[in-house]
Amino acid sequence: MSNLSELPIDQPKTGGLLQKLKRATISSDDRISAMEKKRVEAVEVIPGMALQGQSTVFYMEQNGGKTLITFALLIQSIRNGTIDGDNLYYILADDTFNGGIEKAKLAASVGFNLVVPDSDDDALSLSDVVPLLIELAQSGEAAKNIIVIDTLKKVVSMMHKSASADFGKVSRSFVQAGGTLLTLGHVNKHKGDDGKAVFEGTNDIVNDFDCAYVGSIDTDKEDPKRQITFSNIKLRGPVRRKVSVSYDANSTTPWIKKLESVKILSSDEAEKVRELNESQKQLEQDLNIVCWIYDFLDDGAKLQTAIKTGGCPYGGQRRVEDALKRYGNMHKHEQFRFWTCQVGNKNARIYSRTINDPRVIIEDSSAGVIF
């Protein structure tokens, strides 16, 4: 930044910056009319999350399903006529050779363009991607084109602040010229202080993009039916704050079948799964005490006082009482109600166990059973 004391403010300049300022003014009928012709409608390229004419980044952990989900939702938009597959260029830079072949066949059948950088001597290289965006913006060919970069770190150093900032400027010029940019990134291995996933790299990409989502896995990683929730951390325009998606994550399921299983969930469906997962995690923490109480009630109903003073080796009376309350007949999920409570004489609490064995619940979860 220049030192203000060194600027020749006593020597007025002619032309120069004032003319640039005037040329940059868009509040005239002619300029407004010209810009109206380039206006891009807020079409949902990816339902609920990515709009045409914007730059959007999706962050998610490795092997979480971000490519699968992106493919599935883009195909959905093509098939329902929301976007034109001829204008979609998916730059796949993070897959195996066989994976590229499989996805190329799919792209050909659906009708969009799959690009694998450096696939042969004449192919687009990774180093060409940024110049391509610049060229499309400057030539006026960006309009209506949808470019997907999977993954972004193959094109720009996410940890390098100036490189990320420069890419942000390129993306801005591309979308201002009418293009649409979707990029996929990773999250850090370690979560933030709030327990939520943190996107990889500096803040520059998020700051310069129109929209940003961070995806988290709601279900246990071993569950065959996986649920992902994308939470918005930056938005411009009518997109949703949260979008949850489920798919078949079984390791033996073919990729194309996994793709066909991708489904956008309603908020109620997604919340139910999240609540079940939270209940499951809580039970895993409480399991020793819960099993002790369940076994203690094996020979019949007992007073709360007798249970609390029964000598549980896994926690004191307060933890036993908390478990009695947590897993009683008021639990929001019936399968986690391991005993019932009735009020007897003088408000005495009497507990009787149900047929829901906590050990079975844990075993079912380990086997991938969805409640």
N, C-alpha and C positions, 0 to 999 in steps of 0.2 A: 504494500500500500504506500502511495506517495506521501511525503511529508507535506502537509498543507502550507507550511511556512516557505516551502521551496517553489510552490506553484506561482507562475507569473500572472497573478490576478490583476496587476496594474497594466497589463498589456493585452487588451481584448483581442480575441481571435475572430476570424471571419469564416462563415460556413461551418465545416467540421461537425462537431457533435450536435449542434442545434439542428442541422439538417437531418442528421440521423434520428434525432428525437421526433422531428416532424414526420419522417418517413415511417417511423414505428407507430405512429398514431393510427388506431384502427376505428376510431369513432367517427367514421364518415360513411355516407350511404354507399359509395363505391366499394370501400374496403369491407364493409359489413356484407354486402351482396356477394363479393368474391369469397368471403369466408363461409357464408351460408351454403355455397355450392360444395364446399369441402366437409360440411358437417357430417359426422358419423352418428347414426342412430345408436341408442344405448341397447343394442342387441346383446343377449346373453350368449357369449361364446361357450362358456361353461356355466350351466344352470346355477343361478344364485350367487356366483362368485366372480366371474370374469366378464367384462363388457368389451364389446368391439370399440376400437379407437382408444383403448387404454393399455397401460403396461401393468401386468399383474405378476407377482412372484408367490410361489407356494413353497414353504419350507416344511420338511418332514425328515424323520430319521431314516437312515439307510435301510433298505429292504422292508420298508413299511408299506409299500404299495403305491407310491406316488405316480410312477409311470403307468401302472395298470389303471389307476383311477382316472388319470388325465386322458389316457387313450379312450377309456369307456365313455367318459362324459363328452369328449369331443365327437366321438362317433354318434352318440345320442343326438347331439345338436345338428350333425349333418343329416342324419336319417329323418329328423322331424322338420327339416327344411330351414332351421334357424340360421345356419351358415352354409356357405358353398365350399365343398371339399376341394374344388379346384384352386381356391385361394389359400388353403391351409398347407403350410410347410412345417413338418415336424422334424426338427434337427435332433436325431438320436445319437448322442455322443457318449453314452454310458451304458453299453450293453455288450453282450457277447456276439460273436459272429452268427451263431445259430439263432440267437434271440433277434438279431436284425433281420434274418431271413423270414422268420415267423411273422414279425411285425410288418415287413414289406408286403407279404402276401395279404395280410389283413388290410393294409392301406389300399392296395390295388383293388380288393373286392369292395371296399366301402367307397373309394373314390377320393382319396386325398394323397398328398405327396409326402413320402417318407424320405428323409435325407440322412445318410450315414457319412459323416465327414471322413475324408481320406480313404474312402473305400476303394478307389483306384487312382491312377495318375491324373486323370482329368477331373476328378471329383472336387467339390468344395472342400477346403481344409478348415480346420478350426480357426486358424488365423485369418480366414476370409470372412468370418461371421460379422465382426464389428464393421469392417469396411463395407460389407453388403448392406447393413442397416443404414449406414451413412449414404451410400449410393442411392438406395431406394428413397430415402427422404429427400435428397437433393434433386433427383430426377423426376419426382412426382409420382413414382410407381409404387409408393408405400401404400396408397389408398386401397382399402379392401383386403390387402394381404394380411394373413395371420401367421406370425412366426412363433414357433415354440422352440425353446432351447432347453434341452434335457441332457446334462445338467449345466447350470450356469457356471459352476467352478471350472468347467472345461474351457470356458471362453474368457473368463476374467478371474483374477486372483481375488477371492472374496476377503482375504485377510489384509489386502493392500489397500489402504484408504484412498490414495490418489487414483489407483486403477479403478476401484469401485465407483468413485465420484465421476471419473471420465466416462465410464460406461453408462452411468445415470444420465449424463448429458446426451449421449448418443440415443438412448432409449427415448428421452424426451423429444428430441428432434424427429425421431421416427414416428411416434404417435401423433405429434402435432401435424405431421404430413398425412395423417389419416390411417396409419398402420396400427396393427394390434400386436402386442408382444406378450407372450406368456413364458415365464421361466420357472424352472424347478431348482430348488436348493435344499441343503441339508440343515439339520439342527445340530447343536453341540451335544456331545456325549453327556455332559453334566447339565442338570436342570437349574433353573434360577432359584432364588431364595423362596419364592412362592410355590415351588414344586412344579412349575410349568416349563415346557420346552422353550429353549432360547435359540433363535436363528443363528446360523453360522456366519461369521464375517463381521464387517463394520456396519454402522447404521446407514451408510450412504445409499445402498440399494433401496432400502425401505423408504428413506427420506425422499428419493427421487422418483420412485414408482408411484403410480396412482393407487394401487391396491396391493395389500400383502396379507397372506394367511399363514398361520402356523398350524400344522396338523399334529394331532396326538392320538395315540392308540388307546381307546377306552377299555378294551377287553384285554384279558391275559394273552400274551403272545402265543401261547400254545392252543388257544381256542381256535377251532376250525372255522368259525364264523367271526371274522374280525370286524370291529367297528372303529372307524376313524372320525374324529371331529376336527374340522378346520375352523379355527377361531380367527376372526379378522383383527388385525393390529393396525391397519391403515386403509382408509377407504375414500374414494371419491365417486359419488353416484349411487344409484339404487341397488346395492348388493346386500346380502344377508350378513349379520354379525357372526352367525354360526351355521355351518352346514355339516351334517353327519352322513357318512356313507358306510355301507356294509358290503362285505364280499367274502367269498369262500377262500380262506387262506390255508386250506389243507395242503400239506407239502406234496401229496400224491395227485392233487387235482391238476390237470393240464392247464397251461397259461390261458388258452382261449376260453376254457370253461370258467376260469376265475374271472376273466373279462366279462363274460355274459352274466355273471352273478352280481356284478356291481349294481348297487341300488342306493339312491338317495332316500334317506329316512325322514319321516316327520319328526318334529321336535319331541313329541310325546314318546315315539318309539325309541329315539336315541336316549332320552332321559331315563327311560326304564332300564335300558342296558347299563347305563352309567351307574345308576343306583344299585343294580344287582352286583356290579363289579366292585363297588365300594363296600357293599355288605360282605362280599366274599373276602375281600382283603382284611376287613375288620375281624371276621371270623378266624382267619388264619392267625391273627395276632392273639385272639382270645381262646384259641382252640383247647389248650391244656385245661384251663379253668372250666370252660364249657363242658368238656368231656367228663371232668371230675363231677360237676354238678349233675350231669345226665346220669352217670353211674350211681351217684348218691341217691337219686330218686328211683332207682331200679326196683326197690322193694315196696314202693308206695309213696303216697303224698306226704310232704313234710312241711313243717312251719319254716318261714324264712329265718327265724332265729336259730333253728337247729341246723339249717344249711350253712349260715354264716359262721357258726361256731363249730362246724364239723371237722375242722382241721385241714382245710384245703392246702396242699403243699405248694401251689403255684401262685398264691397271692393272698393278701390279707382280706379282712372282712369287707372293706370298702370295694375292692375289685370284684369280690363274689357278688355283692349287692348290685354293682353296676351291670354285671353279666346277667343276673336274674331279671333286671329291668329291660335290658337291651334285647334279650332273646325270648321274651315272653309273648303273650298273645296280642301285644300292641305293635309288634314289628310289622313294618309295611309290606314285607314279603313273607307269605305264608310258610315257605319252605325253611325259613330261618326262625320259626317259632318252635323252640325245642321243649317248652313247657308252658302250661297255663297257670294262671294265678286266680285264686278265689279268695274272697274276704270272709273270714269266719267270725267267731265271737270276739268282741272287743277289738275289732278291726285287724285281727291277726291275719297275715298273708299266708296262704297255703298253696304250695306249688306241686303240680303233678306233671310228669313228663308226657310228651306227645310221641307220635310214631316217627317224627323227623329226627333221625340220628345224625349228629353233626359230623361224624366220621364219614358217613355216606356222602354228605354234601361235599366234603373236601375231595373224596375219591372221585366223585362225578366231575368235579371241576378239573381235576388233574387229567381225567380221561377226555376232557373237551366237551362235556355235556352242557348244552345251553339250557338254562332253566326256562 
